[in-house]
């Protein structure tokens, strides 16, 4: 009778003890795996095609981190659907630190652009660190009679809807950068969409379209050769690799910024110790002399953060680009 009286309490105590034991063993397991990490190669998924700006930066980073960690980081290109295919692959991967995702701006644009995603952009990932920002550069074909952003705005106001810009397709980063420029400058440049950033740039080089917001990496050689004229850079401050080029913000559109933000994510629930270790490794790699040289050559700025700050930035970018997408009434099914 005495035992029967305490039965319910004992059941609760045993249940609580079991929960604590499981939690302790999980914590111990996470600690053990973190302490031994990494014991095998790490896969870094780039959700875009090989050879693009995001891929080039990811490969530089993977090479430096491989040297430091003494384990190979294999870059795995999983292109498709504006980055969604590769991103979903990582969202469904084990949270053990052996699958990483190298993201750029489409990661923060897609939640507004697509009615439904096969993952949650915030909840399904553990931010590791920002790595870099890649500014867009507003470039013009030589036939357009403008040399500065202010001159372009004046001409666009005199000829509303008559000046064309090329984009890599509706909803692409360059398209949204141009439409944000339209909104903030109070002008109406007309979009001519192409199937990708490459064909869009080719059209401007050929003089078929007047303007494009091009990735610094891809437009730099054409600016140097004189085939394109740089009007302004879409970053908050001037680039270290092209300090002579004024920002669009200082050229008549205060507050304008359309950097591509690049960084590393892991699947949600990746052990905190592994996230912290990877954060330190990203920082170490991006601060190396070799990386500084490589990034300067492609016009990319090293930009590092804590995991928390990168997570907050992603959420802020989702809000910022969401406003642009809604104003354009853009949707991709």
Order of alpha helices (4+ residues) and beta strands (2+ residues): alpha-beta-alpha-beta-alpha-beta-alpha-beta-beta-alpha-beta-alpha-beta-alpha-beta-alpha-beta-beta-alpha-alpha-beta-alpha
